[in-house]
Amino acid sequence: MTPLTLICFYLSVCLLTHAGELKHQTIANDNPEITLTKFAYGSCWKSTHSQKHWPVILENKPQLWIWLGDNIYGDTSDMDLLKKKYNLLGATEGYQNLAESCPILATWDDHDYGANDAGADFSMKKESQKIFLEFFNERPDSARNKREGVYSSYYFGPAEKRVQVILLDTRYFRSHLKKGEGKPPYKRMGKWIADSSPTTTLLGDAQWRWLERELHQPAKVRFIATSIQFSVPHHGHETWANMPLEKQRMIDLIKKTKAEGVVFLSGDIHSSELCITEPQGCYPLVDFTSSSLNVPLGTSNTHQRTGPAYGGANFGLVQIDWAAVDPVVSISTKDNQNQTRLHHSLHLSDLTFSEKNLIPQTSIENFARKWQTFYGAMTIKKDADGKWHASCAERNLKLRPSATGLSGTWQGVNSSGKVSFQLSRNGRFLRGKHSEGALPLQLDWAAWQPDWETHFKRDDYHLRKKKK
């Protein structure tokens, strides 16, 4: 901070003390009388940036607000300063209005925990937890007041409409991340490499044992809030893929406990996207990322996502239609004008261990159709002689069947490379990746059926930023 910035910051803090402290509504861990039909969530908030999102969130009348982390940018070992930065959030008029209208549930990520990419080695983690719990007005009888880490769970509704909300702590117990040597081939790739050591942990033994007990509890749908993304492949930034054994442990635990209805909600990346992983023996695990509330960074072309992304300021909105014969979970990304930018709907029957969810419902012939990508419309065709090819904007592709789908090469006006596509089990999405020249297949080329796009206003933020 510059001297002038510091002066302004401390003046604003002094003004806070006269405004009174915000007191969040308290809520029990089990709320059978509340049928949850709508809640909002988000991550990555700064006091110095636009606050236009708060009235828009309120306009949607959520029953809950869920913080996924980076709720403030503390980035300090000075606990007095950390507390003052929380107070800046508490003094924000729009946030005060939201806190008055509905309960707030929260977990943290690195910047509100105390330091960028920090884990178990952060020296002030106990003190930081105390400030976190005090700010969010944690109930005296809460288990979070009696154990290390801020993980927790909440239940809503009667048995036939029971919703479980699980807040994970991906910071307090997390082992050191493994740093790669040199620079990755693509400039937007991160610095961390996958660490498959059996001694590394993301959640820690106590939290893993607690999570297993939670997943044994009955629920129709389970929202697992994780500050970092779960379903994306490894891309060098902070994700579960940095510790592949821990990611597999989560998948194995869902399978072991037969926990149906799991949907992941994540933040951290300063853009919004849909990611789906389809583990063997498990139904597809959806991860819907909403980030950032007011610090947007545009979308990355190195995230091997499922479907499109949105790079502007955003928050997430979840709605549950219990009146449907097969209840529907709808998740949307909303911008500051309350426009829907991304949208994905799931029936509860899509989140079960039914055979239809475990095996592909498609064949290679399902590749042949029109697709939408953020590079433009793409048509994949199979000729009478059995040869596959595709065209997308100025790019032409030569493809052939592979063990996982289609692979081959692409040629543009001034560049070329390799490409591969894999169908999702239901055939609605292509998980594509490509290379530039002889570099590895690390760049995204996600595709989706054009009719799916009618659910949202198309994002051109990624393309605008790329042209600059």
C-alpha positions in Angstrom: 0.0 0.0 0.0 1.1 3.6 -0.7 1.2 6.0 2.3 -1.9 7.7 1.0 -3.7 4.4 0.6 -2.8 3.4 4.2 -4.1 6.7 5.5 -7.4 6.3 3.7 -7.7 2.7 4.9 -7.2 3.5 8.6 -9.5 6.5 8.4 -12.2 4.2 7.0 -11.6 1.8 9.8 -11.9 4.6 12.4 -15.3 5.5 10.9 -16.4 1.9 11.2 -16.1 1.9 15.0 -18.8 4.5 15.2 -21.1 2.7 12.8 -21.6 -0.3 15.1 -20.7 -3.9 14.4 -22.6 -6.1 12.0 -24.2 -9.1 13.7 -24.9 -12.0 11.4 -28.0 -14.0 11.9 -27.3 -17.3 13.6 -28.7 -20.6 12.3 -28.8 -24.1 13.7 -27.0 -26.9 11.9 -30.3 -28.8 11.5 -33.3 -26.8 10.1 -36.1 -29.3 9.3 -38.7 -26.5 9.2 -36.9 -24.7 6.3 -37.5 -26.1 2.9 -34.6 -24.8 0.9 -35.6 -23.7 -2.6 -33.2 -20.8 -3.4 -29.8 -19.7 -2.2 -26.9 -17.6 -3.6 -23.2 -18.0 -3.2 -19.9 -16.3 -4.2 -16.3 -15.6 -3.6 -13.4 -13.1 -4.0 -14.6 -9.7 -2.6 -12.6 -6.5 -2.2 -13.7 -3.5 -0.3 -12.0 -1.1 -2.7 -13.9 -2.4 -5.8 -17.5 -1.9 -7.1 -20.3 -3.0 -4.7 -23.0 -3.1 -7.4 -23.6 -6.9 -6.8 -25.2 -6.6 -3.4 -28.6 -5.1 -4.4 -28.7 -7.5 -7.4 -28.2 -10.5 -5.0 -30.9 -9.2 -2.8 -33.2 -8.8 -5.8 -33.1 -12.6 -6.1 -34.4 -13.0 -2.5 -32.1 -15.9 -1.5 -32.9 -17.9 1.6 -29.1 -18.2 2.3 -25.9 -16.6 1.2 -22.8 -18.9 1.1 -19.3 -17.5 1.2 -16.8 -19.8 -0.6 -13.7 -18.0 0.4 -11.5 -14.9 -0.2 -14.4 -13.2 1.5 -11.9 -10.5 2.2 -8.3 -10.0 1.1 -6.6 -10.1 4.5 -3.1 -11.3 3.3 -1.5 -10.6 6.7 -0.1 -12.1 9.8 -1.2 -9.0 11.7 -4.5 -10.1 13.4 -5.5 -6.6 14.2 -5.3 -5.7 10.6 -7.2 -8.8 9.6 -10.0 -7.9 12.0 -10.1 -4.4 10.6 -10.5 -5.8 7.0 -13.4 -8.0 8.2 -14.9 -4.9 9.7 -14.7 -3.2 6.3 -16.9 -6.0 4.9 -19.2 -5.7 7.9 -19.6 -1.9 7.3 -20.5 -2.3 3.7 -24.1 -1.2 3.3 -25.1 -3.7 0.6 -23.6 -6.6 2.6 -25.4 -5.3 5.8 -28.7 -5.5 3.9 -28.0 -9.0 2.7 -27.0 -10.1 6.2 -30.3 -8.7 7.6 -32.3 -10.5 4.9 -30.9 -14.0 5.3 -28.4 -16.2 7.2 -24.8 -16.2 6.0 -22.8 -19.5 5.9 -19.1 -19.3 5.2 -15.9 -21.1 4.7 -12.5 -19.5 3.8 -9.8 -19.6 1.2 -6.2 -18.4 1.2 -6.5 -14.6 1.3 -9.0 -14.4 4.1 -7.2 -17.3 5.9 -4.1 -15.0 5.9 -1.7 -15.5 3.0 -1.7 -16.4 -0.7 -1.8 -20.2 -1.3 -1.3 -20.8 2.4 -1.9 -24.1 4.1 -1.2 -25.8 7.4 2.1 -24.0 7.8 0.4 -20.6 8.2 1.7 -19.4 11.7 -1.5 -17.5 12.7 -4.1 -20.0 11.6 -5.6 -20.5 15.2 -5.9 -16.7 15.7 -7.3 -16.3 12.2 -10.0 -18.9 12.9 -11.0 -17.1 16.0 -11.5 -13.8 14.1 -13.4 -15.6 11.4 -15.8 -17.2 13.8 -16.3 -14.0 15.8 -17.0 -12.0 12.6 -19.6 -14.5 11.4 -21.2 -14.6 14.8 -20.8 -18.4 15.3 -23.3 -19.9 17.7 -21.8 -20.7 21.1 -22.9 -24.3 20.8 -21.2 -24.7 17.4 -18.6 -27.5 16.9 -16.5 -25.0 15.0 -15.8 -23.3 18.3 -14.3 -26.5 19.7 -12.2 -27.9 16.9 -9.5 -26.8 14.6 -10.6 -25.8 11.1 -13.8 -24.0 9.9 -15.5 -27.0 8.2 -19.1 -27.5 9.1 -22.4 -28.8 7.8 -26.1 -27.7 7.7 -29.3 -29.5 6.9 -32.6 -28.0 5.6 -36.1 -29.4 5.1 -38.1 -32.5 5.9 -36.8 -36.0 4.9 -38.4 -36.0 1.4 -36.8 -32.6 0.7 -33.7 -32.7 2.8 -30.7 -30.6 1.6 -27.3 -31.0 3.1 -24.8 -28.1 2.8 -21.2 -29.1 3.6 -18.5 -26.4 4.0 -15.0 -27.8 3.6 -11.8 -26.3 4.9 -9.1 -26.6 2.3 -6.6 -24.5 4.2 -6.1 -25.3 7.8 -4.7 -28.9 7.3 -3.4 -28.7 3.8 0.2 -30.0 3.1 2.8 -28.0 1.2 2.1 -27.6 -2.5 4.7 -29.0 -4.9 6.3 -26.3 -7.1 7.5 -27.1 -10.6 10.8 -26.0 -12.0 10.9 -23.5 -14.8 8.0 -22.0 -16.6 5.1 -24.0 -18.1 4.7 -23.9 -21.9 1.6 -21.7 -21.8 1.9 -18.4 -20.0 -1.4 -18.6 -18.1 -0.6 -22.0 -16.5 0.2 -21.9 -12.8 3.3 -22.9 -10.9 2.1 -25.9 -9.0 2.6 -29.5 -10.1 0.7 -32.6 -9.1 2.0 -34.3 -5.9 1.0 -38.0 -5.6 2.9 -38.5 -2.3 0.7 -40.6 0.1 1.7 -38.3 3.0 0.1 -35.2 1.5 -3.3 -34.1 2.6 -5.8 -31.5 1.7 -8.4 -31.9 4.4 -6.5 -33.7 7.2 -7.5 -36.9 9.0 -10.0 -35.4 11.4 -11.9 -33.6 8.6 -11.9 -36.7 6.4 -13.4 -38.8 9.2 -16.0 -36.1 9.8 -16.8 -35.9 6.1 -17.4 -39.7 6.0 -19.9 -39.5 8.8 -21.6 -36.6 7.1 -21.9 -38.4 3.8 -23.6 -41.3 5.6 -26.4 -39.0 6.7 -29.6 -39.1 4.6 -30.2 -36.2 2.1 -31.8 -35.8 -1.3 -29.2 -33.3 -2.5 -25.8 -32.4 -1.1 -23.9 -29.2 -1.9 -20.2 -29.5 -1.1 -18.7 -26.0 -0.8 -15.0 -26.1 -1.6 -13.0 -23.0 -1.9 -10.9 -24.4 -4.8 -12.1 -26.3 -7.8 -12.8 -30.0 -7.6 -13.7 -31.3 -11.1 -11.1 -29.5 -13.3 -8.0 -31.4 -14.6 -4.6 -30.2 -13.4 -3.7 -26.8 -14.8 -1.0 -25.5 -12.4 -3.2 -23.3 -10.2 -4.7 -24.3 -6.9 -7.2 -27.2 -7.4 -7.9 -30.6 -5.9 -5.8 -32.0 -8.9 -2.6 -30.7 -7.2 -3.1 -33.7 -4.8 -4.6 -36.4 -7.1 -4.7 -39.0 -4.3 -6.9 -36.6 -2.2 -9.2 -36.0 -5.2 -9.5 -39.7 -5.7 -10.1 -40.2 -2.0 -13.2 -37.9 -2.3 -14.5 -39.8 -5.3 -13.9 -43.1 -3.4 -15.6 -41.8 -0.3 -18.7 -40.8 -2.3 -18.8 -44.3 -3.8 -18.2 -46.0 -0.5 -20.9 -44.1 1.3 -23.3 -44.3 -1.7 -23.9 -40.6 -1.2 -26.2 -39.5 -3.9 -27.1 -35.9 -4.9 -23.6 -34.5 -4.6 -22.9 -31.1 -6.4 -19.7 -29.2 -5.8 -19.7 -25.4 -5.5 -16.4 -23.7 -5.9 -14.7 -20.2 -6.2 -11.1 -18.9 -6.3 -10.4 -18.4 -10.0 -12.0 -15.0 -10.6 -14.3 -16.3 -13.4 -17.2 -18.6 -13.6 -17.4 -22.0 -15.3 -19.0 -25.4 -15.3 -16.8 -28.4 -14.9 -17.9 -32.1 -14.8 -15.8 -35.1 -14.0 -17.1 -38.6 -14.7 -15.3 -41.1 -12.5 -15.6 -44.8 -13.1 -18.3 -46.3 -11.0 -19.7 -42.9 -10.0 -22.4 -40.6 -11.4 -21.0 -37.3 -13.0 -19.7 -34.9 -10.4 -20.7 -31.4 -11.3 -18.6 -28.5 -10.1 -20.1 -25.0 -10.7 -17.6 -22.2 -10.0 -18.7 -18.7 -9.2 -15.9 -16.1 -8.8 -15.4 -13.1 -8.4 -17.9 -10.8 -6.9 -15.9 -7.7 -7.9 -12.4 -8.7 -9.0 -13.0 -10.3 -12.4 -10.0 -11.4 -14.4 -11.5 -12.8 -17.6 -11.6 -16.5 -18.6 -8.5 -18.7 -19.1 -8.0 -20.8 -22.2 -6.0 -23.3 -20.1 -8.9 -24.6 -18.0 -10.2 -27.9 -19.5 -13.8 -27.0 -18.5 -17.1 -28.5 -19.6 -19.0 -25.9 -21.6 -18.5 -22.1 -21.7 -17.2 -19.7 -19.1 -17.9 -16.1 -18.0 -15.1 -13.8 -17.1 -17.0 -10.8 -15.6 -18.1 -10.0 -12.1 -20.6 -12.6 -11.0 -22.3 -14.6 -8.2 -24.0 -18.0 -8.2 -27.7 -18.7 -7.7 -29.1 -22.2 -6.9 -32.7 -23.1 -7.2 -34.5 -26.3 -6.4 -37.9 -27.2 -7.9 -39.3 -29.7 -5.4 -42.7 -29.7 -7.2 -41.4 -31.5 -10.3 -41.9 -35.3 -10.5 -38.2 -35.6 -10.7 -37.0 -32.5 -8.7 -34.7 -30.2 -10.6 -31.5 -28.4 -9.3 -30.8 -25.3 -11.4 -27.5 -23.4 -11.0 -26.9 -20.0 -12.6 -24.1 -17.5 -13.0 -25.5 -14.0 -12.6 -23.8 -10.7 -13.5 -24.2 -7.3 -11.9 -27.2 -6.5 -14.1 -28.9 -9.8 -13.0 -28.4 -11.3 -16.4 -27.9 -15.0 -16.5 -24.6 -15.7 -18.1 -24.3 -19.5 -17.5 -26.9 -22.0 -16.5 -27.0 -25.7 -15.8 -30.0 -27.9 -14.7 -29.9 -31.3 -13.1 -32.6 -33.7 -12.2 -32.1 -35.5 -8.9 -32.2 -38.7 -10.9 -29.0 -37.5 -12.6 -27.2 -37.6 -9.3 -27.7 -41.3 -8.4 -25.8 -44.6 -8.9 -28.3 -45.7 -11.4 -26.7 -47.5 -14.4 -27.8 -44.8 -16.8 -25.5 -42.4 -15.0 -22.5 -44.7 -14.8 -22.0 -45.6 -18.4 -21.9 -43.6 -21.7 -25.3 -43.2 -23.3 -23.6 -42.3 -26.6 -21.6 -43.7 -29.4 -18.9 -42.2 -31.6 -21.6 -41.2 -34.1 -22.8 -38.6 -31.6 -19.8 -36.5 -32.4 -21.3 -35.7 -35.8 -23.3 -32.5 -35.3 -23.1 -28.8 -34.8 -21.4 -27.6 -31.6 -20.8 -24.2 -30.1 -17.4 -23.3 -28.7 -15.9 -20.1 -27.5 -13.8 -20.1 -30.7 -17.1 -20.0 -32.6 -19.6 -22.5 -34.1 -18.0 -25.9 -35.0 -19.4 -28.7 -37.2 -18.0 -32.2 -36.9 -18.7 -34.5 -39.9 -18.1 -38.1 -40.9 -17.7 -38.6 -44.7 -19.0 -41.6 -46.6 -15.5 -43.1 -46.6 -15.4 -43.0 -42.8 -13.0 -40.0 -42.5 -13.8 -37.4 -39.8 -13.2 -33.7 -40.1 -14.5 -30.5 -38.6 -14.5 -26.7 -39.2 -14.6 -23.9 -36.6 -14.2 -20.3 -37.6 -10.9 -20.1 -39.5 -9.8 -23.5 -38.2 -10.0 -26.8 -40.1 -9.6 -30.1 -38.3 -8.6 -33.6 -39.5 -9.9 -36.2 -37.0 -9.8 -39.9 -36.4 -11.3 -42.2 -33.8 -9.2 -42.8 -30.6 -9.5 -44.8 -27.4 -11.4 -41.9 -25.8 -13.2 -40.1 -28.7 -11.7 -38.2 -31.6 -8.2 -36.9 -32.0 -6.1 -35.3 -34.8 -4.8 -32.0 -36.0 -6.1 -28.5 -36.6 -4.9 -25.8 -39.0 -5.6 -22.1 -38.8 -4.5 -19.1 -40.8 -1.3 -18.5 -38.9 -1.1 -21.4 -36.5 -1.7 -25.2 -36.1 -1.5 -28.0 -33.5 -3.1 -31.1 -32.2 -6.5 -31.6 -30.8 -8.7 -34.2 -29.0 -12.3 -34.4 -28.0 -14.2 -36.6 -25.6 -18.0 -36.8 -25.3 -19.7 -36.5 -21.9 -21.7 -39.5 -20.9 -25.0 -37.8 -21.9 -23.6 -36.4 -25.1 -24.4 -32.8 -24.3 -20.8 -31.6 -24.0 -17.4 -32.1 -25.6 -14.3 -31.9 -23.3 -11.8 -30.8 -25.8 -8.1 -29.8 -25.5 -5.6 -28.7 -28.1 -2.0 -27.5 -28.5 -0.3 -24.7 -30.3 2.4 -26.1 -32.5 4.4 -28.9 -30.9 3.4 -27.9 -27.3 1.4 -30.2 -25.0 -2.4 -30.6 -25.2 -3.1 -28.2 -22.4 -5.3 -25.5 -24.0 -9.1 -25.7 -23.7 -11.5 -26.4 -26.6 -14.7 -27.0 -24.8 -17.9 -27.4 -26.8 -21.6 -27.7 -26.1 -24.8 -28.3 -28.0 -26.2 -25.0 -29.4 -29.6 -25.5 -27.8 -28.0 -25.6 -24.3 -26.7 -22.1 -25.0 -30.3 -20.7 -25.1 -30.2 -20.8 -21.3 -27.8 -17.9 -21.0 -26.5 -14.6 -22.5 -23.3 -15.5 -24.4 -20.1 -14.2 -23.0 -17.6 -12.4 -25.3 -15.4 -11.3 -22.4 -12.8 -14.0 -23.1 -12.7 -13.1 -26.8 -12.5 -9.3 -26.2 -9.7 -9.8 -23.7 -7.8 -12.0 -26.1 -7.9 -9.4 -28.9 -6.5 -6.6 -26.7 
